[in-house]
């Protein structure tokens, strides 16, 4: 988590993207999620992306010039 502080202080745009296997919908107070948010990153994905209503794939941004747009193009929910 120390590297997160370095990313947060960098001067340019920053994206944190990945399958964290942390469910933002059910546990937004997870230690890692809280650390990301407390460093000024903004979550972009806010809709469930998993068949069980979970949000495991995270996208956070900081210092971006335009608000990124997310489009979920799923014909159906999958189990991953």
Rosetta constraint file for C-alpha pairs under 8 A:
AtomPair CA 1 CA 5 HARMONIC 7.18 0.50
AtomPair CA 1 CA 32 HARMONIC 7.86 0.50
AtomPair CA 1 CA 35 HARMONIC 7.95 0.50
AtomPair CA 2 CA 6 HARMONIC 7.00 0.50
AtomPair CA 3 CA 7 HARMONIC 6.34 0.50
AtomPair CA 4 CA 8 HARMONIC 6.11 0.50
AtomPair CA 4 CA 36 HARMONIC 7.33 0.50
AtomPair CA 4 CA 39 HARMONIC 7.94 0.50
AtomPair CA 5 CA 9 HARMONIC 6.31 0.50
AtomPair CA 5 CA 39 HARMONIC 7.01 0.50
AtomPair CA 6 CA 10 HARMONIC 6.31 0.50
AtomPair CA 7 CA 14 HARMONIC 7.14 0.50
AtomPair CA 8 CA 14 HARMONIC 7.73 0.50
AtomPair CA 8 CA 39 HARMONIC 5.89 0.50
AtomPair CA 8 CA 40 HARMONIC 7.19 0.50
AtomPair CA 8 CA 41 HARMONIC 7.75 0.50
AtomPair CA 8 CA 62 HARMONIC 7.66 0.50
AtomPair CA 11 CA 63 HARMONIC 7.99 0.50
AtomPair CA 12 CA 63 HARMONIC 6.50 0.50
AtomPair CA 12 CA 64 HARMONIC 7.97 0.50
AtomPair CA 13 CA 61 HARMONIC 7.51 0.50
AtomPair CA 13 CA 62 HARMONIC 5.87 0.50
AtomPair CA 13 CA 63 HARMONIC 4.59 0.50
AtomPair CA 13 CA 64 HARMONIC 4.97 0.50
AtomPair CA 13 CA 65 HARMONIC 7.81 0.50
AtomPair CA 14 CA 61 HARMONIC 5.71 0.50
AtomPair CA 14 CA 62 HARMONIC 5.23 0.50
AtomPair CA 14 CA 63 HARMONIC 6.48 0.50
AtomPair CA 14 CA 64 HARMONIC 7.14 0.50
AtomPair CA 15 CA 59 HARMONIC 7.03 0.50
AtomPair CA 15 CA 60 HARMONIC 5.67 0.50
AtomPair CA 15 CA 61 HARMONIC 4.61 0.50
AtomPair CA 15 CA 62 HARMONIC 6.63 0.50
AtomPair CA 16 CA 58 HARMONIC 7.60 0.50
AtomPair CA 16 CA 59 HARMONIC 5.68 0.50
AtomPair CA 16 CA 60 HARMONIC 5.02 0.50
AtomPair CA 16 CA 61 HARMONIC 6.42 0.50
AtomPair CA 17 CA 57 HARMONIC 7.50 0.50
AtomPair CA 17 CA 58 HARMONIC 5.57 0.50
AtomPair CA 17 CA 59 HARMONIC 4.50 0.50
AtomPair CA 17 CA 60 HARMONIC 6.47 0.50
AtomPair CA 18 CA 57 HARMONIC 5.54 0.50
AtomPair CA 18 CA 58 HARMONIC 5.42 0.50
AtomPair CA 18 CA 59 HARMONIC 6.76 0.50
AtomPair CA 19 CA 56 HARMONIC 5.63 0.50
AtomPair CA 19 CA 57 HARMONIC 4.21 0.50
AtomPair CA 19 CA 58 HARMONIC 6.15 0.50
AtomPair CA 20 CA 56 HARMONIC 5.88 0.50
AtomPair CA 20 CA 57 HARMONIC 6.24 0.50
AtomPair CA 20 CA 58 HARMONIC 6.77 0.50
AtomPair CA 21 CA 56 HARMONIC 5.02 0.50
AtomPair CA 21 CA 57 HARMONIC 7.35 0.50
AtomPair CA 22 CA 27 HARMONIC 7.54 0.50
AtomPair CA 22 CA 30 HARMONIC 7.67 0.50
AtomPair CA 22 CA 55 HARMONIC 7.61 0.50
AtomPair CA 22 CA 56 HARMONIC 5.45 0.50
AtomPair CA 23 CA 27 HARMONIC 5.76 0.50
AtomPair CA 23 CA 28 HARMONIC 7.33 0.50
AtomPair CA 23 CA 54 HARMONIC 5.66 0.50
AtomPair CA 23 CA 55 HARMONIC 5.16 0.50
AtomPair CA 23 CA 56 HARMONIC 5.07 0.50
AtomPair CA 24 CA 28 HARMONIC 4.67 0.50
AtomPair CA 24 CA 30 HARMONIC 7.99 0.50
AtomPair CA 24 CA 33 HARMONIC 7.71 0.50
AtomPair CA 24 CA 54 HARMONIC 7.26 0.50
AtomPair CA 24 CA 55 HARMONIC 5.49 0.50
AtomPair CA 24 CA 56 HARMONIC 6.72 0.50
AtomPair CA 25 CA 48 HARMONIC 7.25 0.50
AtomPair CA 25 CA 53 HARMONIC 7.76 0.50
AtomPair CA 25 CA 54 HARMONIC 5.87 0.50
AtomPair CA 25 CA 55 HARMONIC 5.76 0.50
AtomPair CA 26 CA 54 HARMONIC 7.26 0.50
AtomPair CA 28 CA 33 HARMONIC 6.52 0.50
AtomPair CA 28 CA 34 HARMONIC 7.33 0.50
AtomPair CA 29 CA 33 HARMONIC 6.54 0.50
AtomPair CA 29 CA 34 HARMONIC 5.76 0.50
AtomPair CA 30 CA 34 HARMONIC 6.03 0.50
AtomPair CA 31 CA 35 HARMONIC 6.17 0.50
AtomPair CA 32 CA 36 HARMONIC 6.26 0.50
AtomPair CA 33 CA 37 HARMONIC 6.18 0.50
AtomPair CA 34 CA 38 HARMONIC 5.90 0.50
AtomPair CA 35 CA 39 HARMONIC 6.31 0.50
AtomPair CA 36 CA 40 HARMONIC 7.04 0.50
AtomPair CA 36 CA 41 HARMONIC 5.90 0.50
AtomPair CA 37 CA 41 HARMONIC 5.06 0.50
AtomPair CA 37 CA 42 HARMONIC 6.45 0.50
AtomPair CA 37 CA 43 HARMONIC 7.81 0.50
AtomPair CA 40 CA 62 HARMONIC 6.62 0.50
AtomPair CA 41 CA 60 HARMONIC 5.63 0.50
AtomPair CA 41 CA 61 HARMONIC 5.22 0.50
AtomPair CA 41 CA 62 HARMONIC 4.92 0.50
AtomPair CA 42 CA 60 HARMONIC 5.14 0.50
AtomPair CA 42 CA 61 HARMONIC 5.26 0.50
AtomPair CA 42 CA 62 HARMONIC 6.41 0.50
AtomPair CA 43 CA 58 HARMONIC 7.36 0.50
AtomPair CA 43 CA 59 HARMONIC 5.86 0.50
AtomPair CA 43 CA 60 HARMONIC 4.40 0.50
AtomPair CA 43 CA 61 HARMONIC 6.66 0.50
AtomPair CA 44 CA 58 HARMONIC 7.76 0.50
AtomPair CA 44 CA 59 HARMONIC 5.53 0.50
AtomPair CA 44 CA 60 HARMONIC 5.78 0.50
AtomPair CA 44 CA 61 HARMONIC 7.24 0.50
AtomPair CA 44 CA 68 HARMONIC 7.42 0.50
AtomPair CA 44 CA 69 HARMONIC 7.87 0.50
AtomPair CA 44 CA 70 HARMONIC 7.21 0.50
AtomPair CA 45 CA 57 HARMONIC 8.00 0.50
AtomPair CA 45 CA 58 HARMONIC 6.46 0.50
AtomPair CA 45 CA 59 HARMONIC 6.04 0.50
AtomPair CA 45 CA 70 HARMONIC 6.77 0.50
AtomPair CA 46 CA 55 HARMONIC 7.60 0.50
AtomPair CA 47 CA 55 HARMONIC 6.87 0.50
AtomPair CA 48 CA 53 HARMONIC 4.97 0.50
AtomPair CA 48 CA 54 HARMONIC 4.98 0.50
AtomPair CA 48 CA 55 HARMONIC 4.72 0.50
AtomPair CA 49 CA 53 HARMONIC 6.66 0.50
AtomPair CA 49 CA 54 HARMONIC 6.10 0.50
AtomPair CA 49 CA 55 HARMONIC 5.40 0.50
AtomPair CA 49 CA 56 HARMONIC 7.30 0.50
AtomPair CA 49 CA 57 HARMONIC 7.51 0.50
AtomPair CA 49 CA 72 HARMONIC 7.99 0.50
AtomPair CA 49 CA 77 HARMONIC 6.85 0.50
AtomPair CA 50 CA 54 HARMONIC 4.98 0.50
AtomPair CA 50 CA 55 HARMONIC 6.35 0.50
AtomPair CA 50 CA 56 HARMONIC 7.46 0.50
AtomPair CA 50 CA 77 HARMONIC 5.98 0.50
AtomPair CA 50 CA 78 HARMONIC 6.02 0.50
AtomPair CA 50 CA 79 HARMONIC 5.78 0.50
AtomPair CA 50 CA 80 HARMONIC 6.11 0.50
AtomPair CA 51 CA 77 HARMONIC 4.90 0.50
AtomPair CA 51 CA 78 HARMONIC 5.18 0.50
AtomPair CA 51 CA 79 HARMONIC 5.16 0.50
AtomPair CA 51 CA 80 HARMONIC 7.61 0.50
AtomPair CA 52 CA 79 HARMONIC 7.52 0.50
